[in-house]
């Protein structure tokens, strides 16, 4: 009788074990397949237990408890990556583990936009709002609130009520790619960070600024003038040199672009009355540099302002032959001759 009892007990154990094994196997089977993907997010710091429960809630596995046991048995799950995933119902445990371990996340939808060199704050705001990248009014408002951004290089912008837009010249012109849905602040933060990166890439910047007794703000102001005046790259440093020469000789810069900056819409041709617009930016009325940049200069213009070409030139006029270059002169008499020469080439 004793032997029979042992046999019965063993049979019961086998049956129970088989039943348990069958249950576990049934819980490990993939759920019913579907062509409709399930998109879900694994948040940073989520443990395997939470992930298992989430997979069950999303309908991708039959049992979170079984999945936890499987991970423990296989010693898996320690390298699961956070992110947004897309999986079709019907995937196996191994396929789920593979995706989560490799970080096979859904690519984030991005938005790409370009800030042309020489654009000012208003032009940027208009272009980017038209492209549905930023809110125009918020962009303009933030352009006067540098404290809203965490970028070291803008902390030295001078406090000056005459500045039209405090961040003018500091929003670097470049092609950017950000996550779709990024805020206006996010977009401007990225542009300021790019500006800081570009400025930090210039060799011996601080030493050269000290040598010229210039602040970064003044350098950017000169660079913005160069950017708006020059089309031919080879002339950037030469035009920068002319600007320095006129400042050193206490001459008004008389740069048309500083007047255009004051107009709601730039004109193809400025009239005499335009040159009389009262503003600290008007270099026809005021000596020296305007209060700040009038546009966002390119890196070549910044480098030209930092390394101007030495010459005795004090004047230049645009050629009318379609080359977009300039005729340079040392004296006003030569300048008048160049103006006549330029008009004759039309």
MARBA-605960 format. One record per residue (C-alpha): x, y, z. Coordinates in steps of 0.5 Angstrom, whole numbers, padded with zeros to 4 digits, always signed. Example, Ala and Ser with C-alpha at 12.3 -4.5 7.8 and 13.67 -1.06 7.14 Angstrom:
2
+0025-0009+0016;+0027-0002+0014;
//
This chain:
346
+0000+0000+0000;+0006+0005+0002;+0009+0004-0005;+0002+0005-0009;+0001+0012-0005;+0008+0014-0007;+0007+0012-0014;+0000+0016-0014;+0004+0022-0011;+0009+0022-0016;+0003+0022-0021;+0000+0028-0018;+0007+0032-0018;+0008+0030-0026;+0001+0032-0027;+0001+0038-0024;+0008+0040-0027;+0006+0038-0033;+0000+0043-0032;+0004+0048-0030;+0009+0048-0036;+0003+0048-0040;+0000+0054-0037;+0007+0057-0038;+0008+0055-0045;+0001+0058-0046;+0002+0065-0043;+0009+0065-0047;+0005+0064-0054;+0005+0070-0058;-0002+0074-0058;-0006+0074-0064;-0002+0077-0070;-0005+0084-0072;-0002+0089-0078;-0004+0095-0074;+0002+0097-0070;+0002+0098-0062;+0006+0105-0061;+0009+0106-0054;+0014+0109-0050;+0019+0106-0045;+0021+0112-0040;+0028+0113-0038;+0029+0109-0031;+0023+0104-0032;+0025+0097-0029;+0024+0090-0032;+0018+0089-0028;+0014+0096-0030;+0016+0094-0037;+0013+0087-0037;+0007+0090-0034;+0006+0095-0039;+0007+0090-0045;+0001+0086-0042;-0003+0093-0042;-0001+0094-0049;-0004+0087-0051;+0003+0085-0054;+0004+0079-0049;-0001+0075-0045;+0002+0075-0038;+0007+0080-0035;+0009+0075-0030;+0011+0070-0035;+0015+0075-0038;+0018+0077-0032;+0020+0070-0030;+0023+0069-0037;+0027+0075-0037;+0030+0072-0030;+0031+0065-0033;+0035+0068-0039;+0038+0073-0035;+0036+0079-0040;+0033+0086-0039;+0038+0090-0036;+0040+0093-0042;+0033+0095-0044;+0033+0102-0047;+0028+0108-0046;+0025+0111-0052;+0018+0110-0057;+0017+0103-0060;+0013+0100-0065;+0011+0093-0065;+0006+0089-0068;+0002+0084-0064;+0004+0077-0065;+0011+0078-0064;+0015+0073-0060;+0019+0074-0053;+0025+0074-0057;+0023+0079-0062;+0021+0084-0056;+0027+0083-0052;+0031+0084-0059;+0028+0091-0060;+0028+0093-0053;+0036+0091-0052;+0038+0094-0059;+0034+0101-0058;+0030+0100-0064;+0026+0106-0063;+0021+0110-0068;+0025+0115-0071;+0023+0122-0069;+0019+0126-0074;+0024+0132-0075;+0023+0139-0078;+0029+0142-0082;+0029+0150-0083;+0035+0155-0086;+0037+0162-0083;+0040+0165-0089;+0046+0169-0087;+0045+0176-0086;+0038+0175-0084;+0036+0180-0078;+0031+0178-0072;+0025+0181-0076;+0026+0177-0082;+0028+0170-0078;+0021+0171-0075;+0017+0172-0081;+0021+0166-0085;+0020+0161-0079;+0013+0163-0077;+0011+0162-0085;+0014+0155-0084;+0010+0154-0078;+0017+0153-0074;+0016+0159-0069;+0011+0164-0066;+0013+0170-0069;+0011+0175-0064;+0014+0170-0059;+0020+0170-0063;+0021+0177-0063;+0019+0178-0055;+0025+0173-0054;+0030+0176-0058;+0029+0182-0053;+0030+0177-0047;+0037+0174-0046;+0036+0172-0039;+0031+0166-0042;+0036+0162-0045;+0042+0158-0042;+0048+0160-0046;+0054+0163-0043;+0056+0167-0049;+0050+0172-0049;+0051+0174-0042;+0056+0179-0044;+0052+0183-0048;+0052+0190-0046;+0045+0193-0043;+0043+0198-0047;+0036+0201-0048;+0038+0203-0055;+0039+0196-0058;+0033+0194-0062;+0034+0187-0061;+0038+0185-0056;+0040+0178-0059;+0041+0181-0066;+0047+0178-0069;+0047+0172-0064;+0042+0168-0067;+0047+0164-0072;+0045+0163-0079;+0045+0156-0081;+0041+0150-0083;+0038+0146-0077;+0034+0140-0076;+0030+0140-0069;+0024+0135-0067;+0018+0137-0069;+0014+0141-0064;+0020+0144-0061;+0018+0151-0058;+0020+0158-0060;+0024+0158-0054;+0028+0151-0056;+0029+0153-0063;+0032+0160-0061;+0036+0156-0056;+0039+0151-0061;+0041+0157-0065;+0045+0161-0059;+0048+0154-0058;+0050+0154-0065;+0053+0161-0065;+0057+0159-0058;+0060+0153-0062;+0062+0157-0068;+0065+0163-0064;+0069+0158-0060;+0072+0155-0066;+0075+0161-0068;+0083+0161-0066;+0086+0166-0061;+0079+0170-0061;+0080+0173-0054;+0087+0175-0056;+0086+0178-0062;+0080+0182-0059;+0084+0185-0053;+0089+0187-0059;+0084+0191-0062;+0081+0193-0056;+0074+0190-0058;+0069+0187-0055;+0065+0181-0058;+0059+0185-0059;+0063+0190-0063;+0066+0185-0067;+0059+0182-0069;+0057+0189-0070;+0063+0190-0075;+0062+0183-0078;+0054+0184-0079;+0056+0191-0083;+0061+0187-0087;+0055+0181-0088;+0050+0186-0091;+0055+0190-0095;+0059+0185-0099;+0057+0179-0104;+0064+0177-0106;+0067+0173-0101;+0074+0176-0103;+0072+0183-0101;+0070+0181-0094;+0077+0183-0090;+0078+0189-0095;+0071+0192-0093;+0072+0191-0086;+0079+0194-0086;+0075+0200-0089;+0070+0200-0083;+0076+0200-0079;+0080+0206-0083;+0074+0210-0082;+0073+0209-0075;+0080+0211-0074;+0080+0217-0078;+0073+0219-0074;+0069+0219-0080;+0062+0217-0081;+0061+0210-0083;+0055+0212-0088;+0053+0205-0089;+0046+0204-0093;+0045+0198-0089;+0044+0201-0082;+0039+0205-0085;+0035+0199-0089;+0035+0196-0082;+0031+0202-0079;+0026+0201-0085;+0020+0196-0084;+0021+0194-0091;+0028+0194-0094;+0028+0199-0101;+0032+0198-0107;+0034+0205-0107;+0035+0209-0101;+0033+0217-0102;+0036+0223-0099;+0030+0223-0093;+0031+0216-0091;+0039+0218-0089;+0036+0223-0084;+0032+0218-0080;+0034+0219-0073;+0036+0213-0070;+0043+0211-0066;+0043+0206-0072;+0044+0211-0077;+0051+0211-0079;+0050+0217-0084;+0048+0222-0078;+0052+0218-0072;+0060+0217-0072;+0062+0210-0070;+0059+0204-0069;+0051+0203-0069;+0049+0200-0062;+0049+0193-0064;+0049+0188-0070;+0044+0189-0075;+0044+0182-0078;+0047+0175-0076;+0053+0175-0080;+0056+0169-0083;+0063+0166-0080;+0067+0168-0086;+0064+0175-0084;+0066+0175-0077;+0073+0172-0079;+0074+0178-0083;+0072+0183-0078;+0077+0180-0073;+0083+0180-0079;+0081+0186-0083;+0086+0187-0089;+0090+0193-0088;+0089+0198-0094;+0089+0206-0094;+0082+0206-0097;+0077+0210-0094;+0071+0209-0099;+0068+0204-0104;+0062+0204-0108;+0058+0198-0111;+0060+0196-0119;+0054+0197-0123;+0057+0191-0128;+0053+0185-0125;+0059+0183-0121;+0057+0185-0114;+0064+0187-0113;+0066+0194-0111;+0071+0200-0113;+0075+0202-0107;+0078+0209-0106;+0083+0213-0102;+0080+0220-0103;+0074+0223-0104;+0076+0225-0111;+0078+0218-0113;+0071+0216-0110;+0067+0221-0114;+0071+0218-0120;+0069+0211-0118;+0062+0213-0118;+0062+0216-0125;+0065+0210-0127;+0060+0205-0124;+0054+0209-0127;+0058+0209-0134;+0058+0201-0133;+0050+0200-0133;
//
